[in-house]
Amino acid sequence: MMILKARTAGSNSHHFLIEGKDDSPERPAPVDPKALAGQGRLSDGAAYSQSKLVLTSWSHSLALSLKDDGPAIIGVNPGSMLGSKMVKEAFGVAGGDIAIGADILCSAALDDEFGTSSGQYFDNDLGRFASPHPDALDPEKSEEIVRVIETVLAQTTYIDQPK
């Protein structure tokens, strides 16, 4: 989960949450840029784990690029193999109680500790800030992921896009 937390005092902070944790049973292969761009196919399990790795890498890269000029961005593992639709479909298991993830995300969005932790990664399985998958910290791999994301977004047409 990537958390964007505005660095404002008081209770009027703005928070945005995006999941991004590799909690697949096996370590993911390096991100396939063609698959990320929609030009290749992955198995359900590979797509699941790579999507988490992409978001973890993107959140770290975004935090570094914004520094102190934007919201705090924190990658969060809400809990491994929670019972989301994607876990059920990709791995054929019910998964854990999804409330575990909801609880840490509420805490992350409201706790001041997270507002000063931009660029870090919180692993709810461990109950603390920890290192993410090594690929998420690799500048070259992160730059390629961001480049693909920006290319895809630039090619996307939005229904309510200003003219």
PATOR-157274 format. One record per atom (N, C-alpha, C): residue number from 0; chain; atom name; x, y, z. Coordinates in nm, 3 decimals, decimal comma, padded with zeros to 5 digits, always signed. Layout:
% PATOR-157274
> nr  kette  atom  east  north  up
> NUM  A  CA  X  Y  Z
...
This chain:
% PATOR-157274
> nr  kette  atom  east  north  up
> 0  A  N  +00,086  -00,116  +00,000
> 0  A  CA  +00,000  +00,000  +00,000
> 0  A  C  +00,090  +00,122  +00,000
> 1  A  N  +00,068  +00,213  -00,088
> 1  A  CA  +00,141  +00,339  -00,086
> 1  A  C  +00,052  +00,439  -00,017
> 2  A  N  +00,106  +00,511  +00,078
> 2  A  CA  +00,029  +00,612  +00,148
> 2  A  C  +00,084  +00,749  +00,112
> 3  A  N  -00,005  +00,836  +00,066
> 3  A  CA  +00,030  +00,975  +00,042
> 3  A  C  -00,035  +01,051  +00,157
> 4  A  N  +00,046  +01,112  +00,240
> 4  A  CA  -00,007  +01,182  +00,357
> 4  A  C  +00,042  +01,326  +00,353
> 5  A  N  -00,052  +01,418  +00,345
> 5  A  CA  -00,015  +01,559  +00,341
> 5  A  C  +00,057  +01,598  +00,468
> 6  A  N  +00,157  +01,682  +00,455
> 6  A  CA  +00,235  +01,725  +00,571
> 6  A  C  +00,178  +01,854  +00,628
> 7  A  N  +00,056  +01,846  +00,676
> 7  A  CA  -00,005  +01,964  +00,737
> 7  A  C  -00,034  +01,935  +00,883
> 8  A  N  -00,035  +02,038  +00,962
> 8  A  CA  -00,062  +02,022  +01,105
> 8  A  C  -00,212  +02,008  +01,125
> 9  A  N  -00,248  +01,944  +01,233
> 9  A  CA  -00,389  +01,932  +01,268
> 9  A  C  -00,456  +01,815  +01,202
> 10  A  N  -00,587  +01,812  +01,212
> 10  A  CA  -00,662  +01,697  +01,163
> 10  A  C  -00,711  +01,712  +01,020
> 11  A  N  -00,667  +01,815  +00,948
> 11  A  CA  -00,713  +01,836  +00,812
> 11  A  C  -00,617  +01,779  +00,708
> 12  A  N  -00,534  +01,681  +00,747
> 12  A  CA  -00,441  +01,619  +00,653
> 12  A  C  -00,519  +01,539  +00,549
> 13  A  N  -00,461  +01,529  +00,430
> 13  A  CA  -00,521  +01,450  +00,322
> 13  A  C  -00,435  +01,327  +00,300
> 14  A  N  -00,497  +01,212  +00,284
> 14  A  CA  -00,427  +01,086  +00,272
> 14  A  C  -00,481  +01,008  +00,153
> 15  A  N  -00,394  +00,941  +00,082
> 15  A  CA  -00,432  +00,856  -00,029
> 15  A  C  -00,359  +00,724  -00,012
> 16  A  N  -00,425  +00,612  -00,034
> 16  A  CA  -00,368  +00,481  -00,009
> 16  A  C  -00,367  +00,399  -00,137
> 17  A  N  -00,253  +00,338  -00,169
> 17  A  CA  -00,242  +00,252  -00,286
> 17  A  C  -00,162  +00,129  -00,245
> 18  A  N  -00,218  +00,010  -00,265
> 18  A  CA  -00,150  -00,112  -00,222
> 18  A  C  -00,024  -00,136  -00,304
> 19  A  N  +00,078  -00,190  -00,241
> 19  A  CA  +00,202  -00,221  -00,310
> 19  A  C  +00,296  -00,307  -00,230
> 20  A  N  +00,264  -00,430  -00,205
> 20  A  CA  +00,352  -00,520  -00,128
> 20  A  C  +00,357  -00,654  -00,196
> 21  A  N  +00,477  -00,708  -00,214
> 21  A  CA  +00,490  -00,844  -00,262
> 21  A  C  +00,461  -00,938  -00,147
> 22  A  N  +00,342  -00,995  -00,145
> 22  A  CA  +00,311  -01,093  -00,042
> 22  A  C  +00,280  -01,227  -00,105
> 23  A  N  +00,333  -01,249  -00,225
> 23  A  CA  +00,314  -01,377  -00,290
> 23  A  C  +00,401  -01,481  -00,221
> 24  A  N  +00,367  -01,609  -00,237
> 24  A  CA  +00,445  -01,713  -00,171
> 24  A  C  +00,591  -01,718  -00,217
> 25  A  N  +00,618  -01,673  -00,340
> 25  A  CA  +00,755  -01,673  -00,392
> 25  A  C  +00,794  -01,530  -00,424
> 26  A  N  +00,925  -01,503  -00,420
> 26  A  CA  +00,974  -01,371  -00,456
> 26  A  C  +00,941  -01,346  -00,603
> 27  A  N  +00,897  -01,225  -00,638
> 27  A  CA  +00,863  -01,200  -00,777
> 27  A  C  +00,987  -01,193  -00,864
> 28  A  N  +00,965  -01,228  -00,990
> 28  A  CA  +01,069  -01,206  -01,089
> 28  A  C  +01,080  -01,057  -01,109
> 29  A  N  +01,189  -01,010  -01,170
> 29  A  CA  +01,194  -00,867  -01,200
> 29  A  C  +01,071  -00,825  -01,280
> 30  A  N  +01,030  -00,702  -01,263
> 30  A  CA  +00,912  -00,652  -01,332
> 30  A  C  +00,934  -00,661  -01,484
> 31  A  N  +00,833  -00,712  -01,552
> 31  A  CA  +00,835  -00,723  -01,698
> 31  A  C  +00,776  -00,595  -01,755
> 32  A  N  +00,860  -00,503  -01,808
> 32  A  CA  +00,808  -00,375  -01,857
> 32  A  C  +00,702  -00,390  -01,966
> 33  A  N  +00,716  -00,490  -02,052
> 33  A  CA  +00,616  -00,510  -02,158
> 33  A  C  +00,481  -00,548  -02,098
> 34  A  N  +00,483  -00,636  -01,999
> 34  A  CA  +00,358  -00,673  -01,934
> 34  A  C  +00,298  -00,554  -01,860
> 35  A  N  +00,383  -00,475  -01,797
> 35  A  CA  +00,336  -00,355  -01,727
> 35  A  C  +00,269  -00,258  -01,824
> 36  A  N  +00,320  -00,252  -01,944
> 36  A  CA  +00,264  -00,163  -02,047
> 36  A  C  +00,144  -00,225  -02,118
> 37  A  N  +00,106  -00,346  -02,077
> 37  A  CA  -00,010  -00,410  -02,139
> 37  A  C  +00,024  -00,482  -02,268
> 38  A  N  +00,151  -00,507  -02,294
> 38  A  CA  +00,194  -00,570  -02,420
> 38  A  C  +00,242  -00,713  -02,399
> 39  A  N  +00,216  -00,769  -02,285
> 39  A  CA  +00,256  -00,907  -02,256
> 39  A  C  +00,162  -00,966  -02,154
> 40  A  N  +00,170  -01,097  -02,139
> 40  A  CA  +00,082  -01,167  -02,044
> 40  A  C  +00,165  -01,230  -01,934
> 41  A  N  +00,108  -01,231  -01,815
> 41  A  CA  +00,169  -01,295  -01,700
> 41  A  C  +00,066  -01,390  -01,640
> 42  A  N  +00,114  -01,490  -01,568
> 42  A  CA  +00,021  -01,574  -01,492
> 42  A  C  -00,044  -01,487  -01,385
> 43  A  N  -00,154  -01,535  -01,329
> 43  A  CA  -00,221  -01,459  -01,224
> 43  A  C  -00,127  -01,430  -01,107
> 44  A  N  -00,050  -01,531  -01,065
> 44  A  CA  +00,042  -01,514  -00,953
> 44  A  C  +00,152  -01,414  -00,984
> 45  A  N  +00,208  -01,422  -01,106
> 45  A  CA  +00,313  -01,328  -01,146
> 45  A  C  +00,258  -01,187  -01,157
> 46  A  N  +00,138  -01,174  -01,214
> 46  A  CA  +00,076  -01,041  -01,225
> 46  A  C  +00,051  -00,981  -01,087
> 47  A  N  +00,005  -01,064  -00,995
> 47  A  CA  -00,022  -01,018  -00,859
> 47  A  C  +00,107  -00,968  -00,793
> 48  A  N  +00,210  -01,051  -00,792
> 48  A  CA  +00,332  -01,012  -00,720
> 48  A  C  +00,403  -00,896  -00,790
> 49  A  N  +00,402  -00,895  -00,923
> 49  A  CA  +00,467  -00,784  -00,992
> 49  A  C  +00,391  -00,653  -00,973
> 50  A  N  +00,258  -00,660  -00,963
> 50  A  CA  +00,183  -00,536  -00,939
> 50  A  C  +00,221  -00,476  -00,805
> 51  A  N  +00,243  -00,560  -00,706
> 51  A  CA  +00,282  -00,511  -00,573
> 51  A  C  +00,423  -00,452  -00,577
> 52  A  N  +00,512  -00,520  -00,647
> 52  A  CA  +00,650  -00,471  -00,659
> 52  A  C  +00,654  -00,339  -00,735
> 53  A  N  +00,574  -00,326  -00,840
> 53  A  CA  +00,569  -00,201  -00,916
> 53  A  C  +00,525  -00,086  -00,826
> 54  A  N  +00,420  -00,105  -00,749
> 54  A  CA  +00,370  +00,003  -00,663
> 54  A  C  +00,467  +00,036  -00,550
> 55  A  N  +00,535  -00,065  -00,498
> 55  A  CA  +00,634  -00,039  -00,393
> 55  A  C  +00,750  +00,042  -00,450
> 56  A  N  +00,796  +00,003  -00,567
> 56  A  CA  +00,906  +00,074  -00,633
> 56  A  C  +00,864  +00,217  -00,670
> 57  A  N  +00,745  +00,231  -00,724
> 57  A  CA  +00,694  +00,361  -00,765
> 57  A  C  +00,680  +00,454  -00,644
> 58  A  N  +00,629  +00,401  -00,533
> 58  A  CA  +00,612  +00,486  -00,415
> 58  A  C  +00,746  +00,534  -00,363
> 59  A  N  +00,846  +00,446  -00,363
> 59  A  CA  +00,979  +00,487  -00,316
> 59  A  C  +01,038  +00,594  -00,409
> 60  A  N  +01,025  +00,573  -00,538
> 60  A  CA  +01,077  +00,668  -00,636
> 60  A  C  +01,006  +00,803  -00,625
> 61  A  N  +00,875  +00,799  -00,609
> 61  A  CA  +00,798  +00,923  -00,597
> 61  A  C  +00,836  +00,999  -00,471
> 62  A  N  +00,854  +00,928  -00,361
> 62  A  CA  +00,895  +00,994  -00,235
> 62  A  C  +01,030  +01,062  -00,252
> 63  A  N  +01,124  +00,996  -00,320
> 63  A  CA  +01,256  +01,056  -00,342
> 63  A  C  +01,247  +01,179  -00,431
> 64  A  N  +01,161  +01,174  -00,532
> 64  A  CA  +01,151  +01,288  -00,624
> 64  A  C  +01,083  +01,408  -00,560
> 65  A  N  +00,989  +01,386  -00,470
> 65  A  CA  +00,917  +01,497  -00,406
> 65  A  C  +00,992  +01,555  -00,287
> 66  A  N  +01,073  +01,474  -00,223
> 66  A  CA  +01,146  +01,513  -00,102
> 66  A  C  +01,050  +01,577  -00,002
> 67  A  N  +01,075  +01,701  +00,037
> 67  A  CA  +00,988  +01,769  +00,133
> 67  A  C  +00,885  +01,861  +00,066
> 68  A  N  +00,874  +01,852  -00,068
> 68  A  CA  +00,785  +01,941  -00,141
> 68  A  C  +00,646  +01,884  -00,166
> 69  A  N  +00,615  +01,771  -00,110
> 69  A  CA  +00,485  +01,710  -00,135
> 69  A  C  +00,441  +01,630  -00,015
> 70  A  N  +00,340  +01,548  -00,037
> 70  A  CA  +00,291  +01,466  +00,074
> 70  A  C  +00,395  +01,359  +00,110
> 71  A  N  +00,384  +01,307  +00,229
> 71  A  CA  +00,466  +01,193  +00,269
> 71  A  C  +00,414  +01,071  +00,194
> 72  A  N  +00,504  +00,994  +00,137
> 72  A  CA  +00,465  +00,875  +00,061
> 72  A  C  +00,533  +00,756  +00,127
> 73  A  N  +00,452  +00,662  +00,174
> 73  A  CA  +00,503  +00,547  +00,248
> 73  A  C  +00,446  +00,421  +00,186
> 74  A  N  +00,533  +00,328  +00,150
> 74  A  CA  +00,489  +00,197  +00,105
> 74  A  C  +00,448  +00,117  +00,228
> 75  A  N  +00,335  +00,046  +00,219
> 75  A  CA  +00,287  -00,032  +00,333
> 75  A  C  +00,246  -00,171  +00,286
> 76  A  N  +00,296  -00,272  +00,354
> 76  A  CA  +00,244  -00,407  +00,340
> 76  A  C  +00,133  -00,418  +00,443
> 77  A  N  +00,006  -00,419  +00,400
> 77  A  CA  -00,102  -00,425  +00,497
> 77  A  C  -00,114  -00,561  +00,566
> 78  A  N  -00,050  -00,661  +00,509
> 78  A  CA  -00,053  -00,798  +00,562
> 78  A  C  -00,046  -00,895  +00,447
> 79  A  N  +00,029  -01,001  +00,463
> 79  A  CA  +00,047  -01,096  +00,354
> 79  A  C  -00,073  -01,187  +00,336
> 80  A  N  -00,104  -01,208  +00,211
> 80  A  CA  -00,207  -01,303  +00,169
> 80  A  C  -00,341  -01,279  +00,238
> 81  A  N  -00,381  -01,151  +00,243
> 81  A  CA  -00,513  -01,119  +00,297
> 81  A  C  -00,618  -01,157  +00,193
> 82  A  N  -00,740  -01,177  +00,238
> 82  A  CA  -00,845  -01,233  +00,155
> 82  A  C  -00,905  -01,141  +00,051
> 83  A  N  -00,822  -01,079  -00,032
> 83  A  CA  -00,871  -00,996  -00,141
> 83  A  C  -00,914  -01,085  -00,259
> 84  A  N  -00,990  -01,029  -00,349
> 84  A  CA  -01,032  -01,102  -00,468
> 84  A  C  -00,909  -01,148  -00,548
> 85  A  N  -00,809  -01,062  -00,557
> 85  A  CA  -00,691  -01,097  -00,634
> 85  A  C  -00,616  -01,215  -00,571
> 86  A  N  -00,604  -01,219  -00,439
> 86  A  CA  -00,539  -01,332  -00,371
> 86  A  C  -00,619  -01,459  -00,397
> 87  A  N  -00,749  -01,450  -00,384
> 87  A  CA  -00,834  -01,568  -00,404
> 87  A  C  -00,821  -01,622  -00,546
> 88  A  N  -00,821  -01,532  -00,646
> 88  A  CA  -00,813  -01,576  -00,785
> 88  A  C  -00,672  -01,621  -00,823
> 89  A  N  -00,571  -01,550  -00,777
> 89  A  CA  -00,434  -01,581  -00,817
> 89  A  C  -00,380  -01,705  -00,749
> 90  A  N  -00,418  -01,726  -00,623
> 90  A  CA  -00,357  -01,834  -00,546
> 90  A  C  -00,455  -01,942  -00,502
> 91  A  N  -00,585  -01,920  -00,527
> 91  A  CA  -00,684  -02,021  -00,495
> 91  A  C  -00,700  -02,047  -00,346
> 92  A  N  -00,675  -01,945  -00,264
> 92  A  CA  -00,691  -01,957  -00,119
> 92  A  C  -00,781  -01,844  -00,070
> 93  A  N  -00,844  -01,869  +00,044
> 93  A  CA  -00,933  -01,767  +00,101
> 93  A  C  -00,857  -01,646  +00,151
> 94  A  N  -00,737  -01,665  +00,199
> 94  A  CA  -00,658  -01,555  +00,252
> 94  A  C  -00,698  -01,520  +00,394
> 95  A  N  -00,618  -01,433  +00,455
> 95  A  CA  -00,641  -01,391  +00,593
> 95  A  C  -00,748  -01,285  +00,604
> 96  A  N  -00,777  -01,247  +00,725
> 96  A  CA  -00,880  -01,147  +00,755
> 96  A  C  -00,838  -01,013  +00,697
> 97  A  N  -00,915  -00,963  +00,604
> 97  A  CA  -00,882  -00,837  +00,536
> 97  A  C  -00,887  -00,717  +00,631
> 98  A  N  -00,953  -00,733  +00,745
> 98  A  CA  -00,959  -00,625  +00,845
> 98  A  C  -00,820  -00,593  +00,899
> 99  A  N  -00,729  -00,691  +00,896
> 99  A  CA  -00,591  -00,666  +00,940
> 99  A  C  -00,530  -00,553  +00,856
> 100  A  N  -00,550  -00,560  +00,726
> 100  A  CA  -00,499  -00,457  +00,637
> 100  A  C  -00,569  -00,324  +00,657
> 101  A  N  -00,701  -00,330  +00,675
> 101  A  CA  -00,777  -00,207  +00,696
> 101  A  C  -00,731  -00,136  +00,823
> 102  A  N  -00,705  -00,212  +00,927
> 102  A  CA  -00,663  -00,151  +01,054
> 102  A  C  -00,530  -00,076  +01,041
> 103  A  N  -00,430  -00,138  +00,976
> 103  A  CA  -00,300  -00,070  +00,964
> 103  A  C  -00,311  +00,050  +00,871
> 104  A  N  -00,396  +00,042  +00,770
> 104  A  CA  -00,410  +00,155  +00,679
> 104  A  C  -00,476  +00,274  +00,749
> 105  A  N  -00,572  +00,246  +00,835
> 105  A  CA  -00,632  +00,354  +00,915
> 105  A  C  -00,527  +00,416  +01,006
> 106  A  N  -00,450  +00,332  +01,071
> 106  A  CA  -00,344  +00,383  +01,159
> 106  A  C  -00,242  +00,465  +01,079
> 107  A  N  -00,204  +00,414  +00,963
> 107  A  CA  -00,105  +00,484  +00,882
> 107  A  C  -00,157  +00,618  +00,834
> 108  A  N  -00,283  +00,624  +00,802
> 108  A  CA  -00,341  +00,749  +00,753
> 108  A  C  -00,357  +00,853  +00,863
> 109  A  N  -00,370  +00,808  +00,988
> 109  A  CA  -00,399  +00,900  +01,097
> 109  A  C  -00,284  +00,924  +01,193
> 110  A  N  -00,187  +00,836  +01,196
> 110  A  CA  -00,077  +00,843  +01,293
> 110  A  C  +00,031  +00,940  +01,244
> 111  A  N  +00,070  +01,032  +01,329
> 111  A  CA  +00,172  +01,131  +01,292
> 111  A  C  +00,306  +01,068  +01,258
> 112  A  N  +00,336  +00,952  +01,315
> 112  A  CA  +00,463  +00,884  +01,286
> 112  A  C  +00,479  +00,859  +01,136
> 113  A  N  +00,371  +00,826  +01,069
> 113  A  CA  +00,377  +00,800  +00,926
> 113  A  C  +00,397  +00,927  +00,845
> 114  A  N  +00,349  +01,040  +00,896
> 114  A  CA  +00,364  +01,167  +00,825
> 114  A  C  +00,508  +01,212  +00,813
> 115  A  N  +00,596  +01,159  +00,898
> 115  A  CA  +00,738  +01,196  +00,893
> 115  A  C  +00,824  +01,082  +00,840
> 116  A  N  +00,761  +00,986  +00,771
> 116  A  CA  +00,833  +00,867  +00,726
> 116  A  C  +00,831  +00,850  +00,575
> 117  A  N  +00,824  +00,960  +00,503
> 117  A  CA  +00,817  +00,953  +00,357
> 117  A  C  +00,937  +00,876  +00,301
> 118  A  N  +00,908  +00,790  +00,204
> 118  A  CA  +01,011  +00,711  +00,139
> 118  A  C  +01,040  +00,580  +00,209
> 119  A  N  +00,982  +00,560  +00,326
> 119  A  CA  +01,006  +00,436  +00,397
> 119  A  C  +00,899  +00,332  +00,362
> 120  A  N  +00,916  +00,214  +00,415
> 120  A  CA  +00,829  +00,101  +00,387
> 120  A  C  +00,789  +00,036  +00,519
> 121  A  N  +00,658  +00,027  +00,545
> 121  A  CA  +00,609  -00,034  +00,667
> 121  A  C  +00,557  -00,173  +00,636
> 122  A  N  +00,612  -00,273  +00,706
> 122  A  CA  +00,573  -00,412  +00,687
> 122  A  C  +00,485  -00,454  +00,805
> 123  A  N  +00,355  -00,463  +00,781
> 123  A  CA  +00,262  -00,498  +00,888
> 123  A  C  +00,280  -00,641  +00,936
> 124  A  N  +00,338  -00,728  +00,854
> 124  A  CA  +00,369  -00,863  +00,901
> 124  A  C  +00,472  -00,857  +01,014
> 125  A  N  +00,565  -00,763  +01,003
> 125  A  CA  +00,668  -00,745  +01,105
> 125  A  C  +00,627  -00,645  +01,213
> 126  A  N  +00,529  -00,560  +01,181
> 126  A  CA  +00,483  -00,458  +01,275
> 126  A  C  +00,578  -00,340  +01,287
> 127  A  N  +00,657  -00,314  +01,181
> 127  A  CA  +00,756  -00,205  +01,187
> 127  A  C  +00,800  -00,166  +01,046
> 128  A  N  +00,872  -00,053  +01,040
> 128  A  CA  +00,934  -00,013  +00,914
> 128  A  C  +01,046  -00,111  +00,884
> 129  A  N  +01,060  -00,148  +00,757
> 129  A  CA  +01,159  -00,248  +00,717
> 129  A  C  +01,201  -00,218  +00,572
> 130  A  N  +01,293  -00,297  +00,520
> 130  A  CA  +01,337  -00,282  +00,381
> 130  A  C  +01,240  -00,356  +00,290
> 131  A  N  +01,202  -00,295  +00,178
> 131  A  CA  +01,117  -00,364  +00,082
> 131  A  C  +01,201  -00,460  -00,003
> 132  A  N  +01,138  -00,521  -00,100
> 132  A  CA  +01,208  -00,605  -00,197
> 132  A  C  +01,324  -00,523  -00,256
> 133  A  N  +01,443  -00,580  -00,274
> 133  A  CA  +01,559  -00,505  -00,324
> 133  A  C  +01,535  -00,433  -00,456
> 134  A  N  +01,454  -00,490  -00,544
> 134  A  CA  +01,427  -00,425  -00,672
> 134  A  C  +01,357  -00,290  -00,654
> 135  A  N  +01,280  -00,275  -00,547
> 135  A  CA  +01,209  -00,149  -00,523
> 135  A  C  +01,304  -00,036  -00,490
> 136  A  N  +01,426  -00,070  -00,447
> 136  A  CA  +01,525  +00,031  -00,411
> 136  A  C  +01,628  +00,053  -00,521
> 137  A  N  +01,620  -00,023  -00,629
> 137  A  CA  +01,715  -00,014  -00,739
> 137  A  C  +01,678  +00,105  -00,828
> 138  A  N  +01,763  +00,210  -00,832
> 138  A  CA  +01,728  +00,330  -00,908
> 138  A  C  +01,702  +00,304  -01,056
> 139  A  N  +01,780  +00,219  -01,119
> 139  A  CA  +01,760  +00,192  -01,262
> 139  A  C  +01,628  +00,120  -01,286
> 140  A  N  +01,598  +00,021  -01,206
> 140  A  CA  +01,471  -00,051  -01,221
> 140  A  C  +01,353  +00,040  -01,191
> 141  A  N  +01,367  +00,124  -01,089
> 141  A  CA  +01,260  +00,217  -01,056
> 141  A  C  +01,237  +00,319  -01,167
> 142  A  N  +01,345  +00,371  -01,226
> 142  A  CA  +01,332  +00,466  -01,336
> 142  A  C  +01,258  +00,403  -01,454
> 143  A  N  +01,289  +00,277  -01,484
> 143  A  CA  +01,221  +00,210  -01,595
> 143  A  C  +01,072  +00,192  -01,564
> 144  A  N  +01,040  +00,154  -01,441
> 144  A  CA  +00,900  +00,137  -01,401
> 144  A  C  +00,826  +00,269  -01,413
> 145  A  N  +00,885  +00,377  -01,363
> 145  A  CA  +00,821  +00,509  -01,370
> 145  A  C  +00,804  +00,551  -01,516
> 146  A  N  +00,902  +00,526  -01,598
> 146  A  CA  +00,894  +00,561  -01,741
> 146  A  C  +00,777  +00,488  -01,808
> 147  A  N  +00,761  +00,359  -01,779
> 147  A  CA  +00,650  +00,283  -01,838
> 147  A  C  +00,517  +00,336  -01,786
> 148  A  N  +00,506  +00,361  -01,656
> 148  A  CA  +00,382  +00,414  -01,599
> 148  A  C  +00,347  +00,548  -01,664
> 149  A  N  +00,444  +00,638  -01,677
> 149  A  CA  +00,418  +00,768  -01,738
> 149  A  C  +00,377  +00,755  -01,884
> 150  A  N  +00,438  +00,661  -01,956
> 150  A  CA  +00,402  +00,639  -02,097
> 150  A  C  +00,258  +00,589  -02,108
> 151  A  N  +00,222  +00,494  -02,025
> 151  A  CA  +00,086  +00,441  -02,027
> 151  A  C  -00,014  +00,551  -01,990
> 152  A  N  +00,017  +00,628  -01,889
> 152  A  CA  -00,074  +00,736  -01,849
> 152  A  C  -00,088  +00,842  -01,958
> 153  A  N  +00,020  +00,872  -02,028
> 153  A  CA  +00,015  +00,971  -02,136
> 153  A  C  -00,072  +00,923  -02,252
> 154  A  N  -00,084  +00,793  -02,268
> 154  A  CA  -00,163  +00,736  -02,377
> 154  A  C  -00,308  +00,709  -02,337
> 155  A  N  -00,340  +00,735  -02,212
> 155  A  CA  -00,473  +00,706  -02,159
> 155  A  C  -00,565  +00,823  -02,185
> 156  A  N  -00,683  +00,793  -02,233
> 156  A  CA  -00,785  +00,894  -02,255
> 156  A  C  -00,886  +00,885  -02,142
> 157  A  N  -00,913  +00,996  -02,080
> 157  A  CA  -01,008  +01,001  -01,969
> 157  A  C  -01,139  +01,057  -02,018
> 158  A  N  -01,248  +01,004  -01,967
> 158  A  CA  -01,382  +01,048  -02,008
> 158  A  C  -01,401  +01,196  -01,977
> 159  A  N  -01,360  +01,240  -01,860
> 159  A  CA  -01,380  +01,380  -01,818
> 159  A  C  -01,255  +01,463  -01,839
> 160  A  N  -01,172  +01,426  -01,934
> 160  A  CA  -01,047  +01,498  -01,958
> 160  A  C  -01,074  +01,638  -02,011
> 161  A  N  -01,009  +01,740  -01,952
> 161  A  CA  -01,029  +01,877  -02,001
> 161  A  C  -00,982  +01,889  -02,146
> 162  A  N  -01,050  +01,974  -02,221
> 162  A  CA  -01,013  +01,993  -02,363
> 162  A  C  -00,928  +02,113  -02,382
